[in-house]
């Protein structure tokens, strides 16, 4: 897929809808010409800061076990991996109970 050849409508720009009212003229681009001060900062909520901290903690305390993944891939590739349907069903029922608030 070559994304450089994507065609479609031009990107939207900020316009002043009142400029087209009762004048018969198209609305004008007000992204710079309205005289308003250009804002260059962003204010983040306290929740975004908490998410940033959690993301950092998760990145350092990952529960990913590459050796286990390698072993599972090898067992699946060799055709020796056995699926225990009873364990899967029990876990699905337990999770459904957690989601609905019912104890199983």
C-alpha positions in Angstrom: 0.0 0.0 0.0 1.4 3.3 -1.0 0.1 6.0 1.3 1.6 8.8 -0.7 -1.1 8.4 -3.4 -4.1 8.7 -1.1 -6.7 11.0 -2.5 -9.7 12.6 -0.9 -11.0 15.8 0.4 -8.6 18.4 1.7 -8.1 18.6 5.5 -10.6 20.8 7.3 -9.5 24.2 8.5 -11.0 26.4 11.2 -13.6 28.8 9.7 -15.8 31.5 11.1 -19.4 30.4 10.3 -20.8 33.9 10.9 -18.8 35.2 7.9 -21.1 33.4 5.5 -24.4 34.5 7.1 -26.5 36.6 4.9 -23.6 37.8 2.9 -23.5 35.3 0.1 -19.7 35.0 0.6 -17.9 31.9 1.7 -16.7 31.6 5.3 -13.2 32.8 5.9 -10.3 31.0 7.5 -9.8 32.4 11.0 -7.1 30.1 12.2 -4.6 33.0 12.3 -6.3 36.2 11.2 -8.8 36.6 14.0 -6.2 38.5 16.2 -6.5 36.0 19.0 -3.3 35.1 20.9 -1.8 31.8 19.7 -1.8 29.2 22.5 1.3 27.1 22.7 0.8 25.2 26.0 -1.3 22.3 27.0 -2.8 21.8 30.5 -3.0 18.1 31.5 -5.3 16.8 34.2 -4.1 15.1 37.3 -5.4 11.8 36.0 -3.1 12.1 33.0 -0.2 12.4 35.4 -1.3 9.3 37.3 -1.6 7.4 34.0 1.9 8.4 33.1 3.2 7.1 36.4 1.3 3.9 36.0 2.6 3.4 32.5 6.2 3.8 33.8 5.6 1.3 36.6 4.0 -1.2 34.2 7.0 -0.9 31.8 9.5 -1.8 34.6 7.4 -4.5 36.3 6.2 -6.4 33.3 4.8 -9.9 33.9 5.8 -11.0 30.4 7.7 -14.3 30.6 9.6 -14.8 27.3 10.8 -18.3 28.3 7.2 -19.4 28.8 6.2 -17.9 25.5 9.1 -19.7 23.7 8.1 -23.0 25.4 4.4 -22.5 24.4 5.4 -21.7 20.8 7.6 -24.8 20.6 4.8 -27.0 22.0 2.2 -25.6 19.6 4.7 -26.0 16.7 5.4 -29.6 17.7 1.7 -30.4 18.1 2.2 -31.4 21.8 0.3 -28.5 23.4 -2.9 -29.8 25.1 -5.8 -27.4 25.8 -7.5 -28.1 29.1 -11.1 -27.1 28.3 -12.3 -27.6 31.9 -9.7 -25.0 33.2 -10.6 -22.5 30.5 -14.4 -22.9 31.1 -13.8 -22.4 34.9 -11.8 -19.3 34.3 -14.5 -17.9 31.9 -17.2 -18.6 34.4 -15.2 -16.9 37.1 -14.5 -13.8 35.0 -18.2 -13.6 33.9 -19.1 -13.7 37.6 -16.6 -10.9 38.3 -18.0 -8.7 35.5 -21.6 -9.2 36.7 -20.8 -9.0 40.4 -21.9 -12.5 41.1 -19.7 -15.0 43.1 -19.2 -18.3 41.4 
